[in-house]
């Protein structure tokens, strides 16, 4: 199963003619291609999958999604479920 994770755009640049951005995932910073969402701006939240931005979403949607992911992680921890093999 693949999972797109919301992140916040903190920097936009161009690399070899490709629009790229630094994305903050709660303190973990990764670079992603944002060519598919040319209207993206610093401060926007986006869904990232495999290094590519798929869409822009509102801050409320992003925070709701992150909260749900945290709840799932907490639930799995309580049940001692090892998700690394899923």
MDAnalysis code that builds the backbone (N, CA, C; Angstrom):
import MDAnalysis as mda
import numpy as np

u = mda.Universe.empty(258, n_residues=86, atom_resindex=np.repeat(np.arange(86), 3), trajectory=True)
u.add_TopologyAttr("name", ["N", "CA", "C"] * 86)
u.add_TopologyAttr("resid", np.arange(1, 87))
u.add_TopologyAttr("resname", ["UNK", "UNK", "UNK", "UNK", "UNK", "UNK", "UNK", "UNK", "UNK", "UNK", "UNK", "UNK", "UNK", "UNK", "UNK", "UNK", "UNK", "UNK", "UNK", "UNK", "UNK", "UNK", "UNK", "UNK", "UNK", "UNK", "UNK", "UNK", "UNK", "UNK", "UNK", "UNK", "UNK", "UNK", "UNK", "UNK", "UNK", "UNK", "UNK", "UNK", "UNK", "UNK", "UNK", "UNK", "UNK", "UNK", "UNK", "UNK", "UNK", "UNK", "UNK", "UNK", "UNK", "UNK", "UNK", "UNK", "UNK", "UNK", "UNK", "UNK", "UNK", "UNK", "UNK", "UNK", "UNK", "UNK", "UNK", "UNK", "UNK", "UNK", "UNK", "UNK", "UNK", "UNK", "UNK", "UNK", "UNK", "UNK", "UNK", "UNK", "UNK", "UNK", "UNK", "UNK", "UNK", "UNK"])
u.atoms.positions = np.array([
    [0.845, -1.172, 0.000],
    [0.000, 0.000, 0.000],
    [0.892, 1.237, 0.000],
    [0.509, 2.227, -0.771],
    [1.239, 3.490, -0.820],
    [0.450, 4.551, -0.067],
    [1.188, 5.469, 0.509],
    [0.544, 6.494, 1.305],
    [1.146, 7.843, 0.958],
    [0.295, 8.790, 0.556],
    [0.738, 10.162, 0.333],
    [0.671, 10.909, 1.650],
    [1.720, 11.598, 2.007],
    [1.807, 12.284, 3.291],
    [1.754, 13.794, 3.074],
    [0.942, 14.519, 3.864],
    [0.917, 15.980, 3.740],
    [2.182, 16.608, 4.314],
    [2.670, 17.625, 3.639],
    [3.810, 18.389, 4.112],
    [3.637, 19.844, 3.730],
    [4.397, 20.706, 4.394],
    [4.296, 22.147, 4.166],
    [5.484, 22.615, 3.332],
    [5.201, 23.359, 2.272],
    [6.244, 23.898, 1.410],
    [6.944, 25.044, 2.142],
    [8.268, 24.897, 2.295],
    [9.020, 25.940, 3.001],
    [10.000, 26.671, 2.092],
    [10.246, 26.112, 0.907],
    [11.158, 26.766, -0.042],
    [10.850, 26.228, -1.438],
    [10.915, 27.113, -2.426],
    [10.699, 26.712, -3.821],
    [11.928, 27.124, -4.617],
    [12.394, 26.217, -5.488],
    [13.543, 26.517, -6.330],
    [13.412, 25.759, -7.645],
    [14.373, 25.948, -8.507],
    [14.381, 25.241, -9.783],
    [15.693, 24.488, -9.907],
    [15.610, 23.243, -10.314],
    [16.797, 22.409, -10.489],
    [16.736, 21.760, -11.863],
    [17.680, 22.090, -12.694],
    [17.758, 21.561, -14.061],
    [16.436, 21.784, -14.798],
    [15.855, 22.957, -14.624],
    [14.619, 23.299, -15.317],
    [13.364, 22.688, -14.735],
    [13.472, 22.085, -13.550],
    [12.327, 21.437, -12.907],
    [12.003, 22.184, -11.619],
    [10.725, 22.509, -11.422],
    [10.290, 23.219, -10.221],
    [10.289, 22.240, -9.031],
    [11.107, 22.565, -8.033],
    [11.270, 21.720, -6.854],
    [10.923, 22.523, -5.597],
    [10.715, 21.816, -4.497],
    [10.428, 22.489, -3.227],
    [10.979, 21.678, -2.077],
    [11.339, 22.389, -1.018],
    [11.663, 21.728, 0.243],
    [10.358, 21.635, 1.014],
    [10.065, 20.429, 1.497],
    [8.809, 20.153, 2.189],
    [9.113, 19.760, 3.626],
    [8.387, 20.369, 4.556],
    [8.549, 20.077, 5.980],
    [7.467, 19.092, 6.419],
    [7.917, 17.931, 6.865],
    [7.019, 16.906, 7.407],
    [7.212, 16.860, 8.918],
    [6.766, 17.887, 9.600],
    [6.886, 17.921, 11.060],
    [8.316, 17.901, 11.551],
    [9.195, 18.632, 10.873],
    [10.591, 18.704, 11.288],
    [11.527, 17.902, 10.398],
    [11.012, 16.999, 9.620],
    [11.803, 16.255, 8.644],
    [11.643, 16.959, 7.304],
    [12.754, 17.417, 6.740],
    [12.720, 18.181, 5.496],
    [13.167, 17.284, 4.337],
    [12.364, 17.271, 3.289],
    [12.682, 16.498, 2.086],
    [12.416, 17.372, 0.869],
    [13.085, 17.058, -0.224],
    [12.850, 17.776, -1.465],
    [11.877, 16.976, -2.326],
    [10.998, 17.689, -3.034],
    [10.012, 17.035, -3.899],
    [9.799, 17.867, -5.151],
    [9.430, 17.204, -6.205],
    [9.094, 17.862, -7.462],
    [7.673, 18.416, -7.363],
    [7.497, 19.702, -7.720],
    [6.160, 20.305, -7.666],
    [5.691, 20.754, -9.047],
    [6.235, 20.161, -10.095],
    [5.830, 20.502, -11.467],
    [4.331, 20.302, -11.697],
    [3.732, 19.317, -11.047],
    [2.306, 19.013, -11.250],
    [1.392, 20.045, -10.588],
    [1.952, 20.867, -9.704],
    [1.155, 21.906, -9.032],
    [1.883, 23.245, -9.163],
    [1.943, 23.804, -10.373],
    [2.721, 25.027, -10.607],
    [2.223, 26.231, -9.813],
    [0.989, 26.185, -9.344],
    [0.438, 27.300, -8.564],
    [0.880, 27.275, -7.101],
    [1.621, 26.248, -6.695],
    [2.047, 26.099, -5.299],
    [2.911, 27.268, -4.854],
    [2.712, 27.654, -3.585],
    [3.470, 28.750, -2.991],
    [4.026, 28.315, -1.648],
    [5.035, 29.033, -1.190],
    [5.578, 28.770, 0.140],
    [4.445, 28.935, 1.157],
    [4.354, 27.981, 2.071],
    [3.301, 27.989, 3.088],
    [2.147, 27.066, 2.756],
    [2.029, 26.662, 1.483],
    [0.972, 25.720, 1.092],
    [1.286, 24.326, 1.620],
    [0.232, 23.572, 1.862],
    [0.371, 22.154, 2.194],
    [0.096, 21.349, 0.934],
    [0.841, 20.274, 0.769],
    [0.687, 19.433, -0.397],
    [0.807, 17.961, -0.004],
    [0.217, 17.111, -0.800],
    [0.365, 15.672, -0.620],
    [1.572, 15.234, -1.441],
    [2.503, 14.543, -0.808],
    [3.708, 14.062, -1.475],
    [3.676, 12.540, -1.517],
    [3.965, 12.009, -2.691],
    [4.104, 10.559, -2.842],
    [5.299, 10.283, -3.745],
    [6.217, 9.482, -3.245],
    [7.403, 9.076, -4.006],
    [8.175, 10.266, -4.567],
    [8.231, 11.357, -3.793],
    [9.013, 12.510, -4.199],
    [8.323, 13.495, -5.118],
    [7.023, 13.284, -5.356],
    [6.269, 14.169, -6.243],
    [5.054, 14.724, -5.511],
    [4.834, 16.029, -5.663],
    [3.642, 16.669, -5.104],
    [2.461, 16.328, -5.994],
    [1.377, 15.868, -5.390],
    [0.206, 15.454, -6.150],
    [-0.890, 16.500, -6.173],
    [-1.051, 17.232, -5.070],
    [-2.115, 18.234, -4.989],
    [-1.844, 19.161, -3.810],
    [-2.510, 20.303, -3.850],
    [-2.462, 21.250, -2.738],
    [-3.701, 21.010, -1.891],
    [-3.547, 21.107, -0.580],
    [-4.705, 20.993, 0.287],
    [-4.657, 22.090, 1.340],
    [-5.798, 22.324, 1.944],
    [-5.869, 23.386, 2.949],
    [-5.113, 22.954, 4.207],
    [-4.743, 23.944, 5.013],
    [-4.057, 23.640, 6.267],
    [-4.924, 22.757, 7.150],
    [-6.235, 23.016, 7.185],
    [-7.144, 22.210, 8.012],
    [-7.152, 20.751, 7.556],
    [-7.210, 20.528, 6.224],
    [-7.189, 19.160, 5.696],
    [-5.872, 18.467, 6.037],
    [-4.775, 19.196, 5.897],
    [-3.458, 18.619, 6.190],
    [-3.350, 18.237, 7.659],
    [-3.761, 19.136, 8.542],
    [-3.660, 18.858, 9.973],
    [-4.594, 17.730, 10.394],
    [-5.781, 17.652, 9.796],
    [-6.697, 16.538, 10.077],
    [-6.068, 15.214, 9.660],
    [-5.468, 15.187, 8.478],
    [-4.831, 13.960, 7.985],
    [-3.668, 13.555, 8.882],
    [-2.833, 14.514, 9.250],
    [-1.700, 14.211, 10.124],
    [-2.165, 13.713, 11.483],
    [-3.248, 14.276, 11.993],
    [-3.807, 13.830, 13.269],
    [-4.293, 12.384, 13.179],
    [-4.969, 12.056, 12.080],
    [-5.439, 10.680, 11.890],
    [-4.275, 9.702, 11.772],
    [-3.230, 10.082, 11.063],
    [-2.053, 9.222, 10.943],
    [-1.405, 8.991, 12.306],
    [-1.372, 10.040, 13.135],
    [-0.816, 9.908, 14.482],
    [-1.676, 8.974, 15.331],
    [-2.998, 9.088, 15.212],
    [-3.892, 8.190, 15.945],
    [-3.677, 6.740, 15.540],
    [-3.511, 6.496, 14.240],
    [-3.264, 5.135, 13.756],
    [-1.955, 4.607, 14.334],
    [-0.926, 5.443, 14.331],
    [0.364, 5.040, 14.876],
    [0.257, 4.719, 16.368],
    [-0.449, 5.579, 17.109],
    [-0.639, 5.344, 18.541],
    [-1.405, 4.050, 18.782],
    [-2.442, 3.802, 17.987],
    [-3.251, 2.592, 18.126],
    [-2.403, 1.357, 17.860],
    [-1.600, 1.415, 16.786],
    [-0.727, 0.283, 16.467],
    [0.277, 0.033, 17.581],
    [0.804, 1.101, 18.172],
    [1.753, 0.960, 19.276],
    [1.096, 0.303, 20.482],
    [-0.129, 0.704, 20.771],
    [-0.856, 0.116, 21.905],
    [-1.081, -1.376, 21.717],
    [-1.292, -1.789, 20.471],
    [-1.538, -3.198, 20.179],
    [-0.262, -3.963, 19.850],
    [0.889, -3.262, 19.908],
    [2.176, -3.855, 19.564],
    [2.195, -4.425, 18.150],
    [1.588, -3.692, 17.215],
    [1.567, -4.100, 15.808],
    [2.807, -3.541, 15.128],
    [3.559, -4.409, 14.477],
    [4.740, -3.994, 13.744],
    [4.314, -3.678, 12.303],
    [4.237, -2.378, 11.983],
    [3.783, -1.970, 10.651],
    [4.912, -1.978, 9.632],
    [6.133, -2.268, 10.035],
    [7.250, -2.248, 9.089],
    [7.143, -3.378, 8.071],
    [6.366, -4.400, 8.377],
    [6.219, -5.532, 7.462],
    [4.989, -5.399, 6.585],
    [4.197, -4.358, 6.781],
    [2.974, -4.204, 5.982],
    [3.269, -3.671, 4.624],
])
